[in-house]
Amino acid sequence: MRKTPEPVVRLVLTRERIVHAAVELIERHGAEALSMRAVAAELGVAVMSLYNHVPNKAALMEGVAEYVVAGLDTVPSGTGDWREETRALVRAFRAAAQDYPQAIRVVLTHSIDSTAASRLAERALSLAAKAGFEGATAVRIVHALMAYAVGSQLQALWLGQLIDRVSEGSAPALARVDPAEFPHVVASAPALLAHDPEADFEFGLDLLVAAIDALPRK
């Protein structure tokens, strides 16, 4: 008696599934590796089938950017406290940079008139407006906040690697540093070699928000 052939399970393509595959591809190989053909191969489908859901690579990149910053939509707003809302927005953007270190570059280099970039800019500029700033000053505040969110992540990675290399040395850490020439370095050695990226981030964020608050308003 012949066995009944098992039904073939076909992948149901959706825009969300295609975008998710593109994000995973970027995280493994970088944004330069992204193409419609590469995403089709990732999903195991014919490349032409993608075009029923995503018209072109530009639309796919837009979807990737929207996917990466989707978490920013959950950041509280309307609380009446621009300082805490600013902290929450920067934390959320940093979390996106941590979760998608390759794909975040798509957001940072994407056209300002794209939906994802415009949504991020609008949210940040609205916070600057609540704080009493507009025009060029507001834009510079937004630039500083985004630079800190991404830069603090890069700095934490670099510092962690540096401390690991120092700790792996045969001599005690900073033992070769001359205390007569570098007294502050030697005195601060325990703190310099401590690695607490969360505490460092929150400390710097408080400094940045306080500096913004201290700026003159018109």
C-alpha positions as CSV (number, residue, x, y, z in Angstrom):
1,M,0.0,0.0,0.0
2,R,1.4,3.3,-1.0
3,K,2.1,5.9,1.6
4,T,0.2,9.1,1.3
5,P,2.8,11.8,0.5
6,E,3.2,14.4,3.2
7,P,1.9,17.8,2.3
8,V,4.4,20.3,1.2
9,V,4.7,23.1,3.7
10,R,5.2,26.3,1.7
11,L,6.5,29.5,3.3
12,V,3.9,32.2,3.5
13,L,5.6,35.4,2.5
14,T,4.7,38.6,4.2
15,R,6.4,42.0,4.3
16,E,7.2,41.4,8.0
17,R,8.9,38.1,7.3
18,I,10.9,39.6,4.4
19,V,12.1,42.6,6.5
20,H,13.0,40.3,9.4
21,A,15.1,38.2,7.1
22,A,16.8,41.3,5.8
23,V,17.6,42.4,9.3
24,E,19.2,39.1,10.2
25,L,21.2,39.1,7.0
26,I,22.5,42.6,7.8
27,E,23.5,41.6,11.3
28,R,25.5,38.7,10.0
29,H,27.1,40.2,6.9
30,G,26.6,44.0,7.1
31,A,24.4,46.3,5.1
32,E,26.6,46.0,2.1
33,A,25.5,42.4,1.7
34,L,21.8,43.3,1.4
35,S,20.1,42.7,-1.9
36,M,16.7,41.3,-3.0
37,R,18.5,38.2,-4.3
38,A,20.3,37.7,-1.0
39,V,17.1,38.0,1.0
40,A,15.3,35.6,-1.3
41,A,18.1,33.1,-0.7
42,E,17.8,33.6,3.0
43,L,14.1,32.7,2.8
44,G,14.5,30.0,0.2
45,V,12.2,31.5,-2.3
46,A,12.4,32.9,-5.8
47,V,13.5,36.5,-5.9
48,M,10.5,37.6,-8.0
49,S,8.2,36.5,-5.2
50,L,9.5,39.3,-2.9
51,Y,8.3,42.0,-5.2
52,N,4.7,41.2,-4.4
53,H,5.4,42.5,-0.9
54,V,8.4,44.9,-1.2
55,P,8.6,46.8,-4.5
56,N,12.4,47.4,-4.5
57,K,15.5,47.5,-2.4
58,A,14.9,51.1,-1.2
59,A,11.5,50.0,0.2
60,L,13.3,47.1,1.9
61,M,15.8,49.4,3.5
62,E,13.0,51.6,4.7
63,G,11.4,48.5,6.3
64,V,14.7,47.6,8.0
65,A,15.0,51.1,9.5
66,E,11.4,51.0,10.7
67,Y,12.0,47.6,12.3
68,V,15.1,48.7,14.2
69,V,13.4,51.8,15.7
70,A,10.1,50.2,16.4
71,G,10.9,50.1,20.1
72,L,10.9,53.9,20.2
73,D,7.1,53.9,19.8
74,T,6.7,52.4,23.3
75,V,8.7,55.3,24.9
76,P,6.3,57.2,27.2
77,S,5.2,60.6,26.1
78,G,2.9,63.3,27.4
79,T,4.1,63.0,31.0
80,G,4.9,66.7,31.3
81,D,8.5,65.9,32.2
82,W,10.7,66.5,29.1
83,R,13.9,65.4,31.1
84,E,12.6,61.9,31.9
85,E,11.1,61.5,28.4
86,T,14.5,62.5,26.9
87,R,16.3,60.0,29.1
88,A,13.8,57.3,28.0
89,L,14.2,58.1,24.3
90,V,18.0,58.0,24.5
91,R,17.9,54.7,26.4
92,A,15.5,53.2,23.8
93,F,17.8,54.3,20.9
94,R,20.8,52.9,22.7
95,A,19.0,49.6,23.2
96,A,18.3,49.5,19.5
97,A,22.0,50.1,18.8
98,Q,22.8,47.2,21.2
99,D,20.3,44.8,19.7
100,Y,21.0,45.7,16.0
101,P,24.6,47.1,15.8
102,Q,24.8,46.6,12.1
103,A,21.2,47.5,11.1
104,I,21.3,50.7,13.2
105,R,23.6,52.0,10.5
106,V,20.8,51.9,8.1
107,V,18.8,54.2,10.4
108,L,21.7,56.6,10.8
109,T,22.5,56.8,7.1
110,H,18.9,56.7,5.8
111,S,17.3,59.6,4.1
112,I,15.9,62.2,6.5
113,D,12.6,62.2,4.5
114,S,12.0,58.5,5.2
115,T,9.3,57.5,7.6
116,A,11.6,55.9,10.1
117,A,14.0,58.8,10.2
118,S,11.2,61.4,10.2
119,R,9.5,59.6,13.1
120,L,12.7,59.6,15.2
121,A,13.5,63.2,14.3
122,E,9.9,64.4,15.1
123,R,9.9,62.7,18.5
124,A,13.3,64.1,19.5
125,L,12.5,67.6,18.2
126,S,9.2,67.6,20.1
127,L,11.1,67.0,23.3
128,A,13.5,69.8,22.5
129,A,10.4,72.0,21.9
130,K,9.0,71.0,25.3
131,A,12.3,72.0,26.8
132,G,12.0,75.4,25.3
133,F,14.3,75.1,22.3
134,E,13.6,75.5,18.5
135,G,15.5,76.0,15.3
136,A,19.2,75.3,15.0
137,T,19.5,74.8,18.8
138,A,16.9,72.1,18.8
139,V,18.5,70.3,16.0
140,R,21.9,70.4,17.6
141,I,20.4,69.0,20.8
142,V,18.9,66.1,18.8
143,H,22.3,65.5,17.2
144,A,24.0,65.5,20.6
145,L,21.5,63.0,22.1
146,M,21.7,60.6,19.2
147,A,25.5,60.8,19.1
148,Y,25.6,60.0,22.8
149,A,23.3,57.0,22.5
150,V,25.4,55.4,19.7
151,G,28.8,56.7,20.9
152,S,28.3,55.4,24.4
153,Q,27.7,51.9,23.1
154,L,30.9,52.0,21.0
155,Q,32.8,53.4,23.9
156,A,31.6,50.7,26.2
157,L,32.7,48.0,23.8
158,W,36.1,49.6,23.3
159,L,36.7,50.1,27.1
160,G,35.6,46.5,27.8
161,Q,38.2,45.2,25.3
162,L,40.9,47.5,26.7
163,I,40.3,46.4,30.3
164,D,40.4,42.8,29.2
165,R,43.8,43.2,27.5
166,V,45.2,45.0,30.5
167,S,43.9,42.3,32.9
168,E,45.4,39.5,30.8
169,G,48.9,41.0,31.2
170,S,51.5,39.2,33.2
171,A,52.2,42.2,35.5
172,P,49.5,43.7,37.7
173,A,47.4,46.2,35.9
174,L,49.0,49.6,35.6
175,A,52.0,48.4,37.6
176,R,54.4,49.9,35.0
177,V,52.9,53.4,35.3
178,D,55.2,55.8,37.0
179,P,53.3,57.3,40.0
180,A,55.6,60.3,40.1
181,E,54.7,61.2,36.5
182,F,51.1,60.0,36.5
183,P,49.9,60.3,40.1
184,H,46.2,60.7,39.2
185,V,46.3,57.6,37.0
186,V,47.8,55.5,39.7
187,A,45.4,56.8,42.4
188,S,42.4,56.2,40.2
189,A,43.6,52.8,39.0
190,P,40.7,50.8,40.6
191,A,38.1,53.1,39.1
192,L,39.8,53.1,35.7
193,L,39.9,49.3,35.6
194,A,36.3,48.9,36.8
195,H,33.8,48.3,33.9
196,D,30.2,49.3,34.6
197,P,28.8,50.5,31.2
198,E,25.2,51.0,32.6
199,A,26.4,53.2,35.4
200,D,28.7,55.1,33.0
201,F,25.9,55.6,30.5
202,E,23.4,56.9,33.1
203,F,26.0,59.2,34.6
204,G,26.8,60.7,31.2
205,L,23.1,60.9,30.3
206,D,22.4,62.9,33.5
207,L,25.3,65.2,32.6
208,L,23.9,65.7,29.0
209,V,20.3,66.4,30.2
210,A,21.6,68.8,32.8
211,A,23.7,70.6,30.2
212,I,20.7,70.9,27.9
213,D,18.6,72.3,30.8
214,A,21.3,74.9,31.5
215,L,21.2,76.3,27.9
216,P,19.7,79.8,27.6
217,R,16.1,79.9,26.2
218,K,14.9,82.7,24.0
